[in-house]
Amino acid sequence: MSLLVVYNPASGNTTAGQYTTSTVLPLLAEHKLTPTKIASTEHPGHAGTIVLDFVASLPEKDTTITVVLISGDGTLHEIVNALYTAQTPLPSIRFVLIPGGTANALHTSFFPPPSSPAPEVQGEDSRRLASLHAFLSPTPHLTPLTLASTTLFPAESASAATPTSVISLVVASTALHASILADSEALRASHPGIERFKLAADANATTWYRARARLLPPVARYAPATREFVPVAAAELAGPFAYFLTTTNADRLEPAFRIAPLQRPGLASMDVVVVRPQRDASLAGAADEAERTRFKERLWGVLGGAYADGAHVDALYEGDGGDTVVEYFRAAGWEWEPESGDEKAHRVCADGTIFTIPNGGKAVSTVLNGHKLDLAVYA
Ligand SMILES: Nc1ncnc2c1ncn2[C@@H]1O[C@H](COP(=O)(O)OP(=O)(O)OP(=O)(O)O)[C@@H](O)[C@H]1O
């Protein structure tokens, strides 16, 4: 069996190399496993090249390879995008994920922390190695990865421009989340931990995003009263939006931030979390700074429920029969058409990477079915 170990020394708190040497390689050796190759990423984009070069170096009979990856989500995102655009036949790829990044959304979704805090350090370390233990176990278990493809289309009048596509595994978003990711990158050096996301969130809290969104069928909407998804015909969503985020594979973006609590690894669909301020009947509809500031309190209060095990999806507006503050859907994809002139509404985030929709264009994101990649995680 071909075994590639890849670590990103720049991810998270920059200790991935040290952890690989001190813990990962000795554990593989204990199980009499010698990696075919061990590689450190040397620059952005290198992880994809490492994996493709490794595949190219293998004998053709190798139909399955294992990649032990010590990094955050961004490095896996680069690998999957490189694999997706490769022109050569590819083996099945099984990932052992060892969190080395800042947020590690995918790993923490596969291996969530216990709901009541377990303070002992040993628990932390065994969770960090959980995917490796799943790989080394006598009865290894694999969970397939669901991929989404997001395409940014130029305006129809821009005949010479070509659409750009990106694959995501964890999150594809617009509105507040995309703004947070766009602005937090500038804070990486000064705030290497997850506090940079909170600072960026504060700076964008009163922004509303003018766009039209459409969910792609089949679409179902979560109903808190029955705690079930109810099929809905078409889901045209008029803006403005405060929040528009979709996930595949992941129910959380950080260990405690369970933004899509009904999502499960292995589901071949997207969960869609939407907040549209003008559904708030207590606002007069002025959409001025005063209303935005009032709605910010509501938004913060409700999204704070993501830190309480995903309670935000059940939050209701005041009054009898109050509607949900958060609209939570399950869908095959979405379209997002920003209003021209609303610059921030043109931002799209795919697994932390920010893209800009061309003026007059739109973004279309769909779950990929029956594609050429066979990817799974030991989990
Ligand atoms: N040697 C390197 N020097 C600088 N940057 C690198 C190097 N190798 C990889 N990178 C870049 O590091 C970036 C961050 O990596 P990664 O996403 O794994 O960690 P993170 O951002 O800390 O974690 P998470 O995505 O889980 O929040 C990647 O986008 C990748 O392009």
The ligand as a MOL file (V3000), in Angstrom:
LIG
                    3D

  0  0  0     0  0            999 V3000
M  V30 BEGIN CTAB
M  V30 COUNTS 31 33 0 0 0
M  V30 BEGIN ATOM
M  V30 1 N 5.5340 26.4510 3.3750 0
M  V30 2 C 4.4880 27.2790 3.3290 0
M  V30 3 N 4.6400 28.5910 3.6250 0
M  V30 4 C 3.6130 29.4440 3.6160 0
M  V30 5 N 2.3470 29.0700 3.3310 0
M  V30 6 C 2.1240 27.7810 3.0460 0
M  V30 7 C 3.1830 26.8200 3.0240 0
M  V30 8 N 2.6580 25.6240 2.7070 0
M  V30 9 C 1.3260 25.8200 2.5290 0
M  V30 10 N 1.0070 27.1030 2.7270 0
M  V30 11 C -0.3190 27.7520 2.7360 0
M  V30 12 O -0.7920 27.7530 4.0780 0
M  V30 13 C -2.1810 28.0450 4.0260 0
M  V30 14 C -2.8670 27.7120 5.3170 0
M  V30 15 O -2.9010 26.3430 5.5010 0
M  V30 16 P -4.1100 25.5810 6.2220 0
M  V30 17 O -5.4100 25.9930 5.6760 0
M  V30 18 O -3.7820 24.1520 6.1950 0
M  V30 19 O -3.9920 26.1100 7.7000 0
M  V30 20 P -4.9010 27.1340 8.4710 0
M  V30 21 O -5.4140 28.1960 7.5630 0
M  V30 22 O -4.1140 27.5680 9.6520 0
M  V30 23 O -6.0770 26.2050 8.9860 0
M  V30 24 P -7.6660 26.1390 8.6730 0
M  V30 25 O -7.8170 26.1970 7.1650 0
M  V30 26 O -8.1080 24.8560 9.2660 0
M  V30 27 O -8.2230 27.3400 9.3680 0
M  V30 28 C -2.6620 27.2830 2.8180 0
M  V30 29 O -3.5790 28.0710 2.1190 0
M  V30 30 C -1.3860 27.0290 1.9740 0
M  V30 31 O -1.4950 27.5880 0.7050 0
M  V30 END ATOM
M  V30 BEGIN BOND
M  V30 1 1 1 2
M  V30 2 1 2 3
M  V30 3 2 2 7
M  V30 4 2 3 4
M  V30 5 1 4 5
M  V30 6 2 5 6
M  V30 7 1 6 7
M  V30 8 1 6 10
M  V30 9 1 7 8
M  V30 10 2 8 9
M  V30 11 1 9 10
M  V30 12 1 10 11
M  V30 13 1 11 12
M  V30 14 1 11 30
M  V30 15 1 12 13
M  V30 16 1 13 14
M  V30 17 1 13 28
M  V30 18 1 14 15
M  V30 19 1 15 16
M  V30 20 2 16 17
M  V30 21 1 16 18
M  V30 22 1 16 19
M  V30 23 1 19 20
M  V30 24 2 20 21
M  V30 25 1 20 22
M  V30 26 1 20 23
M  V30 27 1 23 24
M  V30 28 2 24 25
M  V30 29 1 24 26
M  V30 30 1 24 27
M  V30 31 1 28 29
M  V30 32 1 28 30
M  V30 33 1 30 31
M  V30 END BOND
M  V30 END CTAB
M  END
